[in-house]
């Protein structure tokens, strides 16, 4: 019985991660990336790459009025590279920053969510 429950939950989670995303989804993930940048123990911190990869997928599925494909592609390259810097991350997220109304990590700095 539990084997079927686990399989069902896995399928449900997988199905939810392939649907369209909202502005709120994009901006929440953008904030999470900003938080990981601020908390990083060096720019090779694994959380940065996990969050960049997650944001890439969310941005790719965004169906709002603006396309975030170039940001998503740039974030996917960063996530796969294992090496980045703040300028590269900010450049990779210009469309997302415009959508969310602030540059990477600024909301975290101003709100104290570090």
NUVOLO-964383 format. One line per field, with one value per residue (C-alpha): residue number from 1; x, z, y. Coordinates in nm, 2 decimals, always signed. Layout:
nr	c(NUM | ...) .
x	c(X | ...) .
z	c(Z | ...) .
y	c(Y | ...) .
This chain:
nr	c(1 | 2 | 3 | 4 | 5 | 6 | 7 | 8 | 9 | 10 | 11 | 12 | 13 | 14 | 15 | 16 | 17 | 18 | 19 | 20 | 21 | 22 | 23 | 24 | 25 | 26 | 27 | 28 | 29 | 30 | 31 | 32 | 33 | 34 | 35 | 36 | 37 | 38 | 39 | 40 | 41 | 42 | 43 | 44 | 45 | 46 | 47 | 48 | 49 | 50 | 51 | 52 | 53 | 54 | 55 | 56 | 57 | 58 | 59 | 60 | 61 | 62 | 63 | 64 | 65 | 66 | 67 | 68 | 69 | 70 | 71 | 72 | 73 | 74 | 75 | 76 | 77 | 78 | 79 | 80 | 81 | 82 | 83 | 84 | 85 | 86 | 87 | 88 | 89 | 90 | 91 | 92 | 93 | 94 | 95 | 96 | 97 | 98 | 99 | 100 | 101 | 102 | 103 | 104 | 105 | 106 | 107 | 108 | 109 | 110 | 111 | 112 | 113 | 114) .
x	c(+0.00 | +0.27 | +0.46 | +0.16 | +0.12 | +0.49 | +0.46 | +0.14 | +0.30 | +0.61 | +0.39 | +0.19 | +0.50 | +0.65 | +0.32 | +0.32 | +0.67 | +0.60 | +0.30 | +0.30 | +0.42 | +0.31 | +0.48 | +0.47 | +0.64 | +0.92 | +0.97 | +0.97 | +1.23 | +1.43 | +1.42 | +1.54 | +1.84 | +1.91 | +1.91 | +2.14 | +2.38 | +2.38 | +2.43 | +2.69 | +3.01 | +3.21 | +3.06 | +3.08 | +2.82 | +2.59 | +2.27 | +2.34 | +2.35 | +2.04 | +1.85 | +1.97 | +1.86 | +1.52 | +1.47 | +1.57 | +1.29 | +1.03 | +1.13 | +1.12 | +0.76 | +0.65 | +0.36 | +0.31 | +0.33 | +0.71 | +0.94 | +1.21 | +1.37 | +1.71 | +1.73 | +1.63 | +1.89 | +2.16 | +2.07 | +2.07 | +2.43 | +2.53 | +2.37 | +2.56 | +2.89 | +2.96 | +3.12 | +2.98 | +3.00 | +2.76 | +2.78 | +2.72 | +2.41 | +2.28 | +2.33 | +2.16 | +1.85 | +1.78 | +1.44 | +1.34 | +1.46 | +1.24 | +0.94 | +0.99 | +1.08 | +1.42 | +1.77 | +1.90 | +1.92 | +1.81 | +1.48 | +1.67 | +1.90 | +1.63 | +1.40 | +1.67 | +1.58 | +1.94) .
z	c(+0.00 | +0.10 | -0.22 | -0.43 | -0.21 | -0.26 | -0.64 | -0.65 | -0.46 | -0.69 | -1.00 | -0.85 | -0.76 | -1.11 | -1.28 | -1.07 | -1.17 | -1.55 | -1.56 | -1.63 | -1.36 | -1.23 | -1.16 | -0.79 | -0.86 | -1.05 | -0.80 | -0.50 | -0.67 | -0.76 | -0.39 | -0.29 | -0.53 | -0.39 | -0.04 | -0.13 | -0.29 | +0.03 | +0.25 | +0.03 | +0.17 | -0.14 | -0.49 | -0.54 | -0.28 | -0.40 | -0.29 | -0.55 | -0.83 | -0.70 | -0.68 | -1.02 | -1.17 | -1.00 | -1.11 | -1.46 | -1.48 | -1.33 | -1.56 | -1.87 | -1.78 | -1.71 | -1.94 | -1.85 | -2.10 | -2.11 | -2.21 | -1.97 | -2.20 | -2.23 | -1.85 | -1.81 | -2.06 | -1.89 | -1.54 | -1.67 | -1.80 | -1.47 | -1.28 | -1.49 | -1.47 | -1.10 | -1.11 | -1.12 | -0.98 | -0.87 | -1.19 | -1.40 | -1.19 | -1.22 | -1.59 | -1.63 | -1.44 | -1.60 | -1.74 | -1.41 | -1.22 | -1.44 | -1.39 | -1.01 | -0.98 | -0.83 | -0.90 | -0.76 | -0.38 | -0.33 | -0.17 | +0.07 | +0.17 | +0.23 | +0.42 | +0.63 | +0.50 | +0.49) .
y	c(+0.00 | +0.25 | +0.17 | +0.29 | +0.60 | +0.70 | +0.64 | +0.85 | +1.14 | +1.12 | +1.14 | +1.43 | +1.63 | +1.57 | +1.68 | +2.00 | +2.09 | +2.08 | +2.31 | +2.69 | +2.92 | +3.26 | +3.59 | +3.50 | +3.17 | +3.34 | +3.61 | +3.37 | +3.16 | +3.48 | +3.58 | +3.23 | +3.27 | +3.61 | +3.47 | +3.19 | +3.44 | +3.65 | +3.35 | +3.18 | +3.05 | +3.15 | +3.18 | +2.80 | +2.73 | +2.45 | +2.63 | +2.89 | +2.63 | +2.44 | +2.77 | +2.89 | +2.55 | +2.57 | +2.94 | +2.84 | +2.58 | +2.81 | +3.10 | +2.87 | +2.78 | +3.14 | +3.23 | +3.60 | +3.88 | +3.88 | +3.59 | +3.48 | +3.22 | +3.40 | +3.43 | +3.07 | +2.96 | +3.17 | +3.03 | +2.67 | +2.73 | +2.87 | +2.59 | +2.34 | +2.52 | +2.49 | +2.84 | +3.19 | +3.54 | +3.80 | +4.00 | +3.69 | +3.61 | +3.97 | +3.97 | +3.63 | +3.76 | +4.10 | +3.99 | +3.84 | +4.14 | +4.36 | +4.13 | +4.13 | +4.50 | +4.47 | +4.34 | +4.01 | +4.00 | +4.36 | +4.26 | +4.03 | +4.31 | +4.56 | +4.31 | +4.16 | +3.80 | +3.68) .
